């Protein structure tokens, strides 16, 4: 082989090896720059939270607790079970409208944003990274939740406090919507093989992903049954009243 050709090939091979090594190092560093799963996610705009997990959780549960307490006091004339149901809708109104509403507005800048609620979502995304990658289903589902179930939840609180005739209709509609969204939320991730969380992690998987979302399956199911019974009883009473009127004629 000619010396000049040999030198040229050595240089080309050397550059190729260097480039390959650089790409591997870049990929490795990209994996290490965020805490989300799967580990090979590339999120170039990600900025670490400067708020601790405890700060974020204390805020979330404190504000939710405040909504619950105030609603519990306002709904004092209702029975215990009904007061708890109304408190649930008050907390749902806050979470759907404010927390999830924030995600719907800022999902595209979430990874690099340091606003408190953005940091809350980045913390939660350790249990479900679909939120930091603006997954299509997640964005659409959360938008519907924030736009409809948030305002409707507050409306339901008002309807029970004011003893509106349509209160159980609202309870049924919202609970069905919440249940449907939660089932799709879990089922789509099951179809993906639970790749967006560290499977089995006690906090990120079991608490963030499973427990905090499973509430929106269990409680809406109970409220659906409750609304069904209340509406069925009202319809039976209406039918009975009509039958008695016909007999009198």
HELIX and SHEET records of a PDB file:
HELIX    1   1 UNK A    3  UNK A   31  1                                  29    
HELIX    2   2 UNK A   53  UNK A   74  1                                  22    
HELIX    3   3 UNK A   80  UNK A   94  1                                  15    
HELIX    4   4 UNK A   95  UNK A   99  3                                   5    
HELIX    5   5 UNK A  100  UNK A  106  1                                   7    
HELIX    6   6 UNK A  110  UNK A  112  5                                   3    
HELIX    7   7 UNK A  116  UNK A  124  1                                   9    
HELIX    8   8 UNK A  129  UNK A  131  5                                   3    
HELIX    9   9 UNK A  136  UNK A  144  1                                   9    
HELIX   10  10 UNK A  145  UNK A  150  3                                   6    
HELIX   11  11 UNK A  151  UNK A  161  1                                  11    
HELIX   12  12 UNK A  167  UNK A  191  1                                  25    
HELIX   13  13 UNK A  204  UNK A  211  3                                   8    
HELIX   14  14 UNK A  212  UNK A  248  1                                  37    
END                                                                             
